[in-house]
Amino acid sequence: MGMPQIHFPFFPDGVTHIGPNLAFGRKEGKIRYFNGATIIDSHDENDHDAFKSKIGEFCALGVITQAEASRAFGITATSVKRAVKLYLRSGVRGFFASRRTRRLNSPGGAARARIAGSEMGFV
């Protein structure tokens, strides 16, 4: 089984309607979100954390549905659900906080010394 692939959002040229109250447009490397003719938010085209935070926020606040977000940006429903869940749990900060990583199971202290000693023929 292969590694999971990251699906990046698709930002076509021009303005695309996401739902009845929200549209987005790409111009000069920026993604702008519109309500009518008013720009309500923006982020850099390659800032995926900002994109996920906006999608999580818009869905959680009921501005658009998760299905509308998935269709408009060509991302999986699971990705949208994860963004909404993170937004509800941690707010916008959750998307920009340092990520917790798991440490590999490695022998500690005494076990490491035994392994090093056995590799050198001392045990």
C-alpha positions as CSV (number, residue, x, y, z in Angstrom):
1,M,0.0,0.0,0.0
2,G,1.4,3.4,-1.0
3,M,1.8,6.5,1.0
4,P,-1.3,8.8,1.3
5,Q,-1.3,11.6,-1.2
6,I,-1.9,15.3,-0.3
7,H,-4.7,16.8,-2.4
8,F,-4.1,20.5,-2.8
9,P,-7.0,22.8,-3.5
10,F,-7.8,23.8,-7.1
11,F,-8.0,27.6,-7.6
12,P,-9.2,28.3,-11.2
13,D,-8.9,31.7,-12.8
14,G,-11.8,34.1,-12.4
15,V,-14.4,34.1,-9.7
16,T,-16.1,30.8,-8.6
17,H,-19.2,30.7,-6.5
18,I,-18.9,28.3,-3.6
19,G,-22.5,28.8,-2.3
20,P,-25.2,31.4,-2.4
21,N,-23.3,33.7,0.0
22,L,-19.7,33.1,-0.8
23,A,-17.4,33.2,-3.8
24,F,-13.6,33.1,-4.3
25,G,-11.2,34.5,-6.9
26,R,-7.6,34.1,-7.7
27,K,-5.6,37.1,-8.7
28,E,-1.8,37.9,-8.5
29,G,-1.1,34.9,-6.2
30,K,-3.8,35.8,-3.7
31,I,-7.1,34.0,-3.0
32,R,-9.9,36.4,-2.1
33,Y,-13.2,35.4,-0.7
34,F,-16.2,37.5,-1.6
35,N,-19.7,38.2,-0.3
36,G,-21.3,40.0,-3.1
37,A,-18.8,42.6,-4.3
38,T,-17.1,42.8,-0.9
39,I,-13.8,41.1,-0.2
40,I,-14.2,39.4,3.2
41,D,-10.9,37.6,3.5
42,S,-7.8,36.6,1.6
43,H,-4.6,34.5,1.8
44,D,-1.7,33.6,-0.4
45,E,-2.3,31.0,-3.0
46,N,0.3,28.6,-1.6
47,D,-0.6,29.1,2.1
48,H,-2.4,25.8,2.7
49,D,-2.8,26.2,6.4
50,A,-4.6,29.5,5.8
51,F,-6.8,27.8,3.2
52,K,-7.7,25.0,5.6
53,S,-8.5,27.5,8.4
54,K,-10.8,29.5,6.1
55,I,-12.7,26.4,4.9
56,G,-13.0,25.2,8.5
57,E,-14.3,28.6,9.6
58,F,-16.7,29.1,6.8
59,C,-18.2,25.6,7.2
60,A,-18.4,25.8,11.0
61,L,-20.1,29.2,10.8
62,G,-22.7,27.9,8.3
63,V,-21.6,30.2,5.5
64,I,-21.1,27.2,3.2
65,T,-21.7,23.5,3.5
66,Q,-18.9,21.0,3.6
67,A,-20.2,19.5,0.4
68,E,-20.0,22.9,-1.3
69,A,-16.4,23.4,-0.1
70,S,-15.4,20.0,-1.3
71,R,-16.9,20.5,-4.8
72,A,-15.7,24.1,-5.2
73,F,-12.0,23.4,-4.4
74,G,-11.8,19.8,-5.6
75,I,-10.7,18.5,-2.2
76,T,-12.0,15.4,-0.4
77,A,-14.9,15.5,2.0
78,T,-12.6,14.0,4.7
79,S,-10.2,17.0,4.3
80,V,-13.0,19.4,4.8
81,K,-14.3,17.5,7.8
82,R,-10.8,17.5,9.4
83,A,-10.6,21.3,8.9
84,V,-14.0,21.9,10.5
85,K,-13.1,19.6,13.4
86,L,-9.8,21.4,14.0
87,Y,-11.5,24.8,13.8
88,L,-14.2,23.8,16.3
89,R,-11.6,22.3,18.7
90,S,-8.9,24.9,18.5
91,G,-10.1,27.9,16.4
92,V,-7.9,29.5,13.8
93,R,-4.8,29.1,16.0
94,G,-5.0,25.3,15.6
95,F,-4.0,25.6,12.0
96,F,-0.8,27.5,12.7
97,A,0.3,25.9,15.9
98,S,3.4,23.7,15.8
99,R,2.4,20.2,15.1
100,R,2.9,17.4,17.6
101,T,5.1,14.7,16.2
102,R,5.5,11.2,17.5
103,R,9.0,10.0,18.5
104,L,10.2,6.8,17.2
105,N,10.5,4.1,19.8
106,S,14.1,4.0,20.7
107,P,15.9,2.4,23.5
108,G,16.6,4.7,26.4
109,G,19.6,5.1,28.7
110,A,20.8,1.7,30.0
111,A,19.4,-0.2,27.0
112,R,21.2,2.1,24.6
113,A,24.5,1.5,26.4
114,R,24.0,-2.3,26.3
115,I,23.3,-2.1,22.5
116,A,26.4,0.1,22.0
117,G,28.5,-2.3,24.1
118,S,27.2,-5.4,22.3
119,E,28.0,-3.9,18.9
120,M,31.6,-3.3,20.0
121,G,31.9,-6.9,21.3
122,F,32.0,-5.9,25.0
123,V,29.1,-8.0,26.2
